[in-house]
């Protein structure tokens, strides 16, 4: 098993608190003159108040009343939770204990703030923070779910790479926060969302509750992290350096410097590729597709632990190919435009596919430097220059203008 970190949401996962939050928000909104149906509120559970209020009531209300509404909700929630108690989800404590027994590092990442975490512990009778290696709350980040800030901070605090971690959440906002953070999402339906909703948001696998996950833990961990290699930061960088060498090879052959490698679950490189458009005049001749073609026949059809590495964020075509071939992890360096990158590809629902983990920003500076070198080449294809400059415009680091003109 290559997974070494596990991140837990709190509300709806470890404790049955979603309906209490809904009731508190309903009371506060009604007091302020806003009528919001409970089912509409339920659909927003999992978000922090900084995201929930503008989503339901608009940006103007958030600006003028947001802080006050959140403070009132916290008071009402605490009153309701402490008066009635909060039920612990079946198997929650046992799952945490088993993961710890297996040597995983654990983090709690909640859109609630520190005061609400304290209320949750008192109302449930469990010191959840004491069971974790790290605790991250809304008080620690600029933006709550579905922004990836909480998950990224949890990964950072655990001292791991995103590819070594999984998140257990009960809402689509958990999954949508995990994806850009590079973390595989596991869903549970106990919080009120269906398996279809959670899978559609990007969860790779869904269970009823922590107890069900615990019962199937070996299978679940194999699905979440099917490869044998721990995808630590040094491993990710080793694979990326091979892709950078492929990009340099492509540049020496007159191509835009984008390189790719395909590795198996043991992080052993099976094939390398680079862009070949200028040679082939084939618009599908991207580095990733070149690598896929080179590995054809040597990659087991049933493999679900394959790793795809690219010096630039894969386009829709290449990301789609990765999902169709059940690639476990995509690793990329430099970010691509939003209309051409991985964010455009929806989560697959076919059982033959799987939601690919996507980890970006690996040796991005080195990838960027290659494009700076390419811009200085006298024989470059100037028709490709707008694309290159668009890539470079997405990052703040300055790249000098070409030293050689022609």
C-alpha positions in Angstrom: 0.0 0.0 0.0 1.4 3.4 -1.1 -1.0 5.6 0.8 0.6 7.3 3.8 -1.8 10.2 4.6 -5.5 10.3 5.3 -7.5 13.5 5.7 -10.9 13.6 7.4 -13.8 16.0 7.0 -15.7 16.4 10.3 -19.4 17.4 9.7 -21.4 14.5 8.2 -18.3 12.2 8.3 -17.2 11.7 11.9 -20.4 13.3 13.4 -24.0 13.7 12.4 -24.1 17.4 12.4 -25.2 18.5 8.9 -28.9 18.9 9.9 -27.9 20.9 13.0 -26.0 23.3 10.8 -29.0 23.5 8.4 -31.3 24.3 11.3 -28.9 27.0 12.7 -28.6 28.7 9.3 -32.4 28.5 8.8 -33.0 30.3 12.1 -30.4 33.0 11.4 -31.5 33.7 7.9 -35.2 33.9 9.0 -34.2 36.4 11.7 -32.5 38.5 9.1 -35.5 38.4 6.8 -34.3 35.8 4.3 -36.3 32.7 3.5 -34.2 29.8 2.3 -35.7 26.3 2.0 -34.0 23.5 4.1 -33.2 21.4 1.0 -31.5 24.3 -0.6 -29.4 24.8 2.6 -28.6 21.1 2.7 -27.2 21.3 -0.8 -24.7 23.9 0.5 -23.4 21.8 3.4 -19.7 21.2 3.3 -19.0 24.8 2.3 -17.7 27.3 4.8 -19.9 30.2 5.6 -17.7 32.5 3.5 -18.9 30.5 0.5 -22.4 29.5 1.6 -23.7 33.0 2.2 -22.8 34.5 -1.3 -24.0 31.3 -3.0 -27.4 31.5 -1.3 -27.9 35.3 -0.8 -25.5 37.0 -3.2 -22.2 38.9 -2.9 -23.8 42.1 -1.6 -25.3 40.3 1.5 -22.0 38.6 2.1 -20.2 42.0 2.0 -22.7 43.8 4.2 -23.8 41.1 6.6 -21.6 38.0 6.1 -19.5 38.3 9.2 -22.5 39.0 11.5 -24.6 36.1 10.0 -21.7 33.7 10.5 -21.2 34.7 14.1 -25.0 34.3 14.8 -25.0 30.9 13.1 -22.1 29.7 15.2 -24.0 30.7 18.4 -27.2 29.0 17.3 -25.3 25.9 16.2 -23.5 25.7 19.5 -26.8 26.0 21.4 -28.5 23.3 19.4 -25.5 20.9 19.4 -24.7 21.2 23.1 -28.4 20.9 24.1 -29.1 17.8 22.1 -25.7 16.2 21.5 -24.1 15.1 18.3 -24.1 11.5 17.3 -20.8 9.9 16.3 -20.9 8.2 12.9 -20.7 4.4 13.0 -17.2 3.2 12.8 -15.6 6.6 12.9 -13.3 6.1 15.9 -12.5 2.5 14.9 -11.5 3.6 11.3 -9.2 6.3 12.7 -7.6 3.8 15.1 -7.1 1.2 12.3 -5.5 3.7 9.9 -3.2 4.9 12.7 -2.3 1.2 13.5 -1.3 0.8 9.9 1.1 3.8 10.2 -0.8 6.4 8.3 -0.5 10.1 9.2 -4.0 11.6 9.8 -5.4 15.1 9.5 -8.7 16.7 10.2 -9.7 19.4 7.7 -13.0 21.2 8.4 -14.7 24.3 7.0 -15.8 25.0 10.6 -13.6 27.3 12.6 -11.8 26.4 15.8 -14.6 27.4 18.1 -17.1 25.2 16.2 -14.6 22.3 16.4 -14.5 22.7 20.1 -18.4 22.6 20.2 -18.4 19.5 18.1 -16.0 17.7 20.4 -18.0 18.7 23.5 -21.3 17.7 21.9 -20.1 14.4 20.5 -17.9 13.5 23.6 -14.9 12.7 21.4 -11.7 14.7 21.3 -11.3 14.4 17.5 -8.2 16.7 17.4 -6.4 14.4 19.8 -6.9 11.5 17.4 -5.2 13.3 14.6 -1.6 14.4 13.7 -2.8 17.7 12.4 -6.0 19.8 12.6 -6.8 22.4 10.0 -9.9 24.6 10.2 -11.4 27.6 8.5 -9.4 29.7 11.0 -6.2 28.5 9.2 -6.9 29.4 5.6 -8.0 32.2 3.3 -10.8 30.2 1.7 -12.9 27.2 2.7 -14.3 24.4 0.6 -14.8 24.0 -2.3 -11.6 26.0 -2.5 -8.6 23.6 -2.1 -6.9 25.6 0.6 -7.9 23.4 3.5 -6.7 20.2 1.7 -3.5 21.8 0.6 -2.7 23.0 4.1 -3.5 19.5 5.5 -1.1 17.9 3.0 1.6 20.5 3.8 1.2 20.0 7.6 1.4 16.2 7.2 4.7 16.6 5.4 3.6 14.5 2.4 3.0 15.0 -1.3 -0.7 15.2 -2.4 -0.2 11.9 -4.3 0.3 10.1 -0.9 -3.0 11.3 0.6 -6.7 10.6 0.4 -9.7 12.6 1.7 -12.8 11.2 3.3 -15.8 13.6 2.8 -19.6 13.5 2.5 -20.3 16.4 0.1 -19.5 17.2 -3.5 -17.7 20.2 -2.2 -15.2 17.9 -0.4 -14.4 16.1 -3.7 -14.2 19.4 -5.6 -11.7 20.7 -3.1 -9.6 17.6 -3.2 -9.2 17.4 -7.0 -7.2 20.6 -7.5 -5.3 19.8 -4.3 -4.1 16.6 -6.0 -5.7 14.3 -3.4 -8.0 11.3 -4.1 -11.5 11.8 -2.7 -13.4 9.0 -0.9 -17.1 9.7 -0.4 -19.6 8.6 2.2 -23.4 8.9 1.8 -24.2 9.3 5.5 -24.2 13.1 5.2 -27.1 13.0 2.8 -25.6 13.0 -0.7 -26.1 10.1 -3.0 -23.3 8.0 -4.4 -24.1 9.3 -7.9 -23.7 12.9 -6.7 -20.4 12.2 -5.0 -19.0 10.2 -7.9 -20.1 13.0 -10.3 -18.2 15.5 -8.2 -15.0 13.5 -8.4 -14.9 10.9 -5.6 -13.2 7.8 -6.8 -15.1 5.4 -4.5 -18.1 5.8 -2.2 -19.2 4.0 1.0 -22.2 4.3 3.3 -20.3 5.4 6.4 -16.9 5.0 8.1 -18.0 1.5 9.3 -18.6 0.3 5.8 -15.2 1.7 4.7 -13.5 0.0 7.6 -15.1 -3.3 6.7 -13.7 -3.0 3.1 -10.5 -1.1 4.0 -8.0 -3.3 2.2 -10.0 -3.1 -1.0 -10.6 0.6 -0.6 -7.0 1.5 -0.1 -6.1 -0.6 -3.1 -8.5 1.4 -5.2 -7.5 4.8 -3.8 -3.7 4.0 -4.2 -3.2 1.0 -6.5 0.5 1.4 -7.1 3.3 0.0 -5.0 5.5 3.1 -5.1 5.0 5.9 -2.5 4.6 9.0 -4.7 6.6 11.2 -2.5 7.9 14.6 -3.7 11.4 13.1 -4.6 9.7 10.4 -6.6 7.5 12.9 -8.4 10.5 15.1 -9.2 12.5 12.1 -10.5 9.7 11.3 -12.9 9.4 14.9 -14.0 13.1 15.2 -14.7 12.7 12.4 -17.2 9.8 14.2 -18.8 12.0 17.4 -18.9 14.7 15.4 -20.7 12.1 14.3 -23.2 11.1 17.9 -23.7 14.7 19.0 -24.3 15.0 16.2 -26.9 11.8 17.5 -28.6 13.2 21.0 -28.7 16.5 19.8 -30.2 14.3 18.3 -33.0 12.5 21.6 -33.7 9.5 21.1 -31.5 7.9 23.1 -28.7 9.5 21.7 -25.5 6.8 19.6 -23.9 7.8 16.1 -22.7 6.0 13.2 -21.1 6.7 9.9 -19.5 4.5 6.9 -18.6 5.4 4.9 -15.6 3.9 1.8 -13.9 2.7 1.6 -10.3 6.2 1.0 -9.1 7.2 4.4 -10.6 9.3 2.6 -13.3 9.4 4.5 -16.5 7.9 2.5 -19.4 8.0 5.1 -22.2 9.0 8.7 -23.0 7.5 11.1 -25.5 7.6 14.6 -26.8 5.6 16.8 -29.1 6.0 15.9 -32.8 3.6 18.3 -34.4 6.2 20.1 -36.6 7.5 16.8 -37.9 4.2 15.1 -38.4 1.8 18.0 -38.9 -0.6 16.0 -36.8 -2.5 18.1 -34.2 -3.0 15.1 -32.0 0.8 14.5 -31.8 1.1 15.8 -28.2 3.8 14.6 -25.9 1.4 12.5 -23.8 -0.1 10.8 -26.9 3.4 10.1 -28.2 4.2 8.4 -24.9 0.9 6.4 -25.0 1.7 5.2 -28.5 5.2 4.2 -27.5 3.9 2.1 -24.6 1.2 0.4 -26.6 1.2 -3.3 -26.1 3.4 -3.2 -23.0 0.9 -1.8 -20.6 -1.6 -4.4 -19.3 -5.2 -3.5 -20.3 -6.4 -4.1 -16.7 -3.7 -1.8 -15.2 -5.1 0.9 -12.9 -1.9 2.1 -11.4 -0.3 3.8 -14.4 1.3 7.2 -13.9 1.3 9.9 -16.6 3.8 12.7 -16.3 3.9 15.9 -18.5 6.0 19.0 -18.2 2.8 21.0 -19.1 -0.7 20.4 -17.8 -2.3 17.9 -20.2 -5.0 19.2 -22.6 -8.6 17.8 -22.7 -7.6 15.2 -25.3 -4.7 13.8 -23.3 -6.6 14.0 -19.9 -9.5 12.1 -21.6 -7.1 9.5 -22.8 -5.7 9.1 -19.3 -9.2 8.6 -17.9 -10.2 6.2 -20.6 -7.1 4.1 -19.8 -7.7 4.2 -16.0 -4.5 6.1 -15.3 -4.1 6.5 -11.5 -2.1 9.7 -11.4 -1.3 12.6 -13.7 1.7 14.7 -12.7 2.4 18.0 -14.5 4.7 20.9 -14.2 3.5 24.1 -15.8 -0.2 25.2 -15.7 -2.2 25.4 -18.9 -5.0 27.8 -19.8 -8.2 27.0 -18.1 -10.0 26.2 -21.4 -7.4 23.6 -22.3 -6.4 22.0 -19.0 -7.5 19.1 -16.8 -10.3 21.1 -15.1 -12.5 20.8 -18.2 -12.8 17.0 -18.0 -15.7 15.7 -15.9 -15.4 12.7 -13.5 -16.0 9.4 -15.4 -18.9 7.2 -14.5 -17.9 4.2 -16.5 -16.6 1.3 -14.3 -13.8 0.8 -16.8 -12.5 4.3 -16.0 -11.4 5.9 -12.7 -11.2 9.5 -11.5 -7.5 10.3 -12.0 -5.6 12.0 -9.3 -4.0 15.2 -10.7 -0.9 16.7 -9.1 0.4 20.0 -10.6 3.3 22.3 -10.1 6.0 19.7 -10.0 9.3 21.4 -11.2 7.2 24.0 -12.9 10.1 26.5 -12.9 12.2 24.1 -14.9 9.5 23.5 -17.4 9.0 27.3 -17.7 12.7 27.8 -18.3 12.6 25.5 -21.4 10.0 27.7 -23.0 12.2 30.7 -22.3 15.0 28.9 -24.2 12.7 28.0 -27.0 11.7 31.7 -27.5 15.4 32.4 -28.1 15.8 29.8 -30.9 16.2 31.4 -34.3 14.5 28.5 -36.1 11.4 28.2 -33.9 8.0 27.9 -35.5 6.6 31.4 -34.9 3.1 30.2 -35.4 3.5 28.4 -32.1 4.8 31.5 -30.3 1.3 32.8 -29.1 0.7 29.5 -27.4 4.0 29.6 -25.6 3.6 33.2 -24.5 0.1 32.4 -23.3 1.6 29.6 -21.1 4.2 31.9 -19.7 1.6 34.6 -19.0 -0.1 32.3 -16.5 2.8 32.5 -14.1 4.4 35.6 -12.5 8.0 34.7 -12.9 9.7 36.9 -15.5 11.1 35.3 -18.6 13.6 37.3 -20.6 12.9 38.2 -24.2 14.8 36.2 -26.7 18.5 37.1 -26.9 18.7 35.9 -30.5 16.6 37.6 -33.2 16.1 36.5 -36.7 
